[in-house]
């Protein structure tokens, strides 16, 4: 069941931008431990997803590895970002193709996502879109 919650996160929220699903799968007590988030809560995560989807509207995340142990689901994600069609982290639309990988640890309690640790190579994304000045925030 926990794997399915994370699959729904990536197919619906990350992949399609269906933010209504977020209400169903995130706990009110959600905490995000990624230091690049403006706020360490659900709203911070959803704002970062919205910012990424505005910049890369044809983004296609694919979970390539998933391991579940108790409340935790660990995943590796291959992201075909399509092309940068909007500003992202202070970098204007470049029209350049982007592709990156991510690793994440999601804690799911009673069918709701409660906690997250993750790693996304922002340097690689900036390199692909042609920026060498890194803005440390996602939204």
C-alpha positions in Angstrom: 0.0 0.0 0.0 2.8 2.5 0.8 4.4 2.0 -2.6 1.0 2.7 -4.2 0.8 6.1 -2.4 4.2 7.1 -3.7 3.3 5.9 -7.2 0.2 8.1 -7.0 2.4 11.0 -5.9 4.6 10.6 -9.0 2.0 9.8 -11.6 -0.7 12.3 -10.5 1.0 15.2 -8.6 4.5 15.3 -10.1 3.6 13.9 -13.6 0.2 15.5 -14.3 0.1 18.4 -11.9 -3.1 17.1 -10.2 -2.7 19.0 -7.0 -6.2 17.9 -5.7 -4.7 14.4 -5.2 -2.2 15.9 -2.8 -5.1 16.5 -0.3 -5.7 12.8 -0.3 -2.1 11.5 0.1 -0.4 14.0 2.4 -0.7 14.1 6.1 -1.4 17.4 7.9 1.8 16.6 9.9 4.0 16.3 6.7 7.6 17.5 7.2 10.1 17.9 4.3 13.8 17.6 5.2 15.2 18.9 1.9 17.1 22.1 2.7 16.3 23.7 -0.6 12.6 24.0 0.2 11.4 27.5 1.1 9.2 25.9 3.8 9.5 22.4 5.2 5.8 21.5 4.8 3.3 20.2 2.3 2.8 23.7 0.9 6.5 24.2 0.3 6.7 20.9 -1.6 3.6 21.6 -3.7 5.0 25.1 -4.5 8.2 23.5 -5.7 6.3 21.0 -7.8 4.2 23.8 -9.4 7.3 25.9 -10.1 9.0 22.9 -11.8 5.8 22.1 -13.8 5.6 25.7 -15.0 9.1 25.5 -16.3 8.9 22.0 -17.6 5.2 21.3 -18.4 6.0 18.1 -20.3 8.0 16.6 -17.4 7.7 12.8 -17.1 9.0 11.2 -13.9 9.5 7.5 -13.9 10.2 5.5 -10.7 12.9 3.1 -11.7 13.7 1.5 -8.3 11.4 1.3 -5.2 12.1 -0.5 -2.0 9.6 -0.5 0.9 10.4 -1.3 4.5 7.9 -0.7 7.2 6.7 2.9 6.9 9.5 3.9 4.5 9.6 3.8 0.7 12.9 4.5 -1.0 12.9 5.3 -4.7 15.1 6.3 -7.5 13.4 8.4 -10.2 14.4 9.1 -13.8 13.0 12.4 -14.9 12.6 13.4 -18.5 12.0 17.1 -18.0 11.2 17.7 -21.6 12.3 21.2 -22.5 12.5 24.3 -20.3 9.5 26.4 -21.4 9.3 28.7 -18.4 11.6 30.4 -15.9 13.1 28.1 -13.3 15.0 29.2 -10.2 15.8 32.5 -11.7 16.8 31.2 -15.1 14.6 32.3 -18.1 13.1 29.7 -20.4 15.9 28.3 -22.5 14.1 25.8 -24.7 16.8 23.3 -23.8 16.0 19.6 -23.1 16.6 18.4 -19.5 16.9 15.1 -17.9 18.0 14.2 -14.4 17.8 11.5 -11.6 16.5 11.8 -8.1 16.6 9.7 -4.9 14.0 10.0 -2.2 12.9 8.4 1.1 9.2 8.8 1.9 7.6 7.9 5.2 4.0 6.8 4.8 1.8 6.4 7.9 -1.8 5.2 7.7 -1.9 5.8 3.9 -0.6 9.4 4.1 2.8 10.8 3.3 4.2 12.1 6.6 7.9 12.7 6.0 10.5 13.1 3.1 14.2 13.2 2.6 15.5 13.6 -1.0 18.3 14.4 -3.3 18.0 16.2 -6.6 21.1 17.4 -8.5 20.2 21.0 -8.9 23.7 21.6 -10.3 23.0 19.3 -13.2 19.6 20.9 -13.9 21.2 24.3 -13.9 24.0 23.1 -16.2 21.4 21.8 -18.7 19.4 25.0 -18.8 22.6 27.1 -19.2 22.9 28.7 -15.8 26.0 28.8 -13.6 24.5 30.9 -10.9 22.6 28.7 -8.5 19.5 30.0 -6.7 19.3 27.7 -3.5 15.5 27.7 -3.4 13.0 25.7 -5.6 10.1 28.1 -5.7 
